Amino acid sequence: MSDAIISSVKDSSLIEKRRNQIVKASIKLFKQKGFAKTTTREIAKESGFSIGTLYEYVRTKEDVLLLVFDNINKNVFDKLKEVIDVKEPSVENLLGVIDSYYRLTDKLQEEILILYQELKSLPQEKREAVLERELEMVDMVKDAIMASVPSTIDEKEAMLIANNIFVQGHMWSFRRWTLQKQFTLDEYIDMQIEFVLRALNIDRNEVKSQ
């Protein structure tokens, strides 16, 4: 998605560096003030450069918000790509995928909160692009589920479980005011994995003994 954001700079490595600075600064400001009350001048200052420099890398404040969302999706996509074993799928690998995903969402808590709070601020076309990207990643998890337990689950069931996994990862962020008082991250992950295993009708002890 960020490829669609126009930049007057031709150096791709510099674009990536500056946009990472913009994302980091924007997350801090959006958390403090919200998207609507944050100005591009404030984003530029927090990023460490002038407003003129900012507009060399983005054209609008909506572009900045899109960069934040793209950063979330890229992090998740890269992690899933790294941990899903497409050559030798197994239940053990699937559990590792779930574990890795939840640990990543823990690191991306602020970004995920902004996603839920500010997605509505994007124009419809860009909003749909963000959601479509997320659905692609849900599909990756769905395919991993079906490959791991092909004889016990159909595609519709696998899709629902994959969506549940994604939502529960997000819930660790937007319900953290209560969840993180009651559970450690390890406890939360362990219980969520147990729920998935029950949905798949798999005994956890059998997985451990494999």
N, C-alpha and C positions, 0 to 999 in steps of 0.2 A: 504493500500500500504506500509506503514512504517513497517508492520509486515514482509515484504519480505526483508527488509534491515538487513543484518547479524550483530549481536553484540556479542562480546566475553563476555559481562557482562550478568549474569543470573538474577539479581535483576530487575524485571520489573518496579518497581517504580523509581529506580535510572535511568534506561534507559529513562523513560519518562521525568524525571527531566533534565537530561543532554541533551537530544534531544531538549527539549524546549529552553534550553540555546543556543544550536547550531542554532536553527531556528531564534531566536531573533537577535543573532549576525550576522547571514548570511543576514537577511533582511536589516540590517543597511549597511553592506558592499556591497551587491549587488546594493543597491540604489546609493551608492557613486561611485562605481567603475565598476559595471556590473559583471556578472558571470564570464566571460572569464578572466578578469584581477584580480580577487580575488583569493588568494591562500589559501590552506587548513591551512597553518601556520597562516595566518592572521585570519582565522575563529576561530582557536583554541585560539589564543591570545584574541580575542574579546569575546569569550565564557568564558574566565577565567580559562582555563586549558592548559596543554601542548599538543603538536601535537600527542604525544603517546597516551594520554587520548582520544583525538578526534577519533583516529582510533580504539578505543575500541567500539565506538558507530556507526561509519560509515566506509565504506571501500573506497569510492571514493568521489570526489567532486560532481559527479552526484547524489550520495545518499543524499548529503546535500540539493541539489536543490529539489529532490523528497520529502524530509521532509518538505520543505517550502510549496510545492504545496499540500501535504497531510494535512498540518495544515489548509490551506484555506478550503479544501473540508470538513474536519472534523468539523470545526466551522459552516459551512453552513448546513451540514447534521444534526448536533445536534440541531441547531436552528429550522430548518424545522420540525424535529421530535417533538420538544417541542411545536410548535405553531399550527401545523395542527391538527384540530379536526376530527379524522377519524370516531368517533362514532356519532357525530351530526354535519355534515358539513353544512355550511351556507355561504351566500354571505358575511355576516359580518365577519365570521372567515377568509374567503379568503382574504378580504381586510387587516385584521390583519396580515396574513401571508406575504403579499406583503410589508406592512409597516415594519415588523420585518426584512425581508430580506434586504431591502434597508438600514436600519439603521446599519445592520451588515456589509454590503459592505462599508459603510462609515468608519467603524472602521478598515476594512481590506484594505484600499486604497493602501498602499505600497505593500502588498502581491499581490494584484490583478495586479498592474502595473508590478511587476516582472514576474507574470504568463504570461502576454501578451508578455513581452520582451524576456523572457528566455526559454519558453517552447520548442522552437526549439533546445535548447542545450541538451535536453535529448535524449537518444537513442530511436528509433522508438517504441519499445515495451513498454518502460516506459511512453513515451509520450501518447501512445494510452490508457494506463491504467489510466492516469490522466484524459483524456477526457471522458473515459467510466464512470468514477466515477461522473463526472459532469452531464453526460446524465442521470444517475440514479436519481440525484436530480431534474433535469428538469422533469423527469417522476413523481416525487412526487408532484410537483406543478401542472402538467397536470392532475393528478388524483384528486387533490383537486379542481381544476376548474370544472371538469366534475361532481364531487360529489355535488358541490355547485349549479350548474345550469344544471342539467342533461337533461332537456327537451328543451334547447335552443341552444345546441352546440354539435358538433360531435367531435370525438377523434382527427381528423386531425387539426381542428380549435383550439382545446384546446392545442395541442402540439405546434402550432405556437405561441399562446399567452404566453405559459409557457417559450418558448425560448426567446421571446421578453422581458419578465420580467427579465430573467437572464442577457441578454445583456444590458438592460437599467441600471441594478444595477452595472454592470462592467463599463458602460460608465461614471457613476458618478466619477469614479477614473481616467480612461485614457483620459477623456475630461475635467478634473477638472480645467485645466488652463483657460477655458472659462466658463464652466457651473457654477462653484462656485463663479464666479464674478457676475453672473446674477441671481442666485437663491439661497435661503437658502435650507438646506436639507429638511425642512418641505414643502417648496413650490415645490421642485422637486418631493417629494413623492406624494404630493397631486395631481399634474398634471399627474404623471404616473398612479396613481390609476384611475383618470378620464378617461385616454385613455383606460385602461382595461375595465372599466364599459361600455364605448361606444362600444368597440369591442364585449362585451357580450350583448349589447342592454338592459342595466339595468339603470334605473333612480336612481341617487344617493339619491335623496330625499326620494324615496321609501325605500331604505336601511336604512336611518336614522330614518324613522318612524316605522320600524319594532321593 
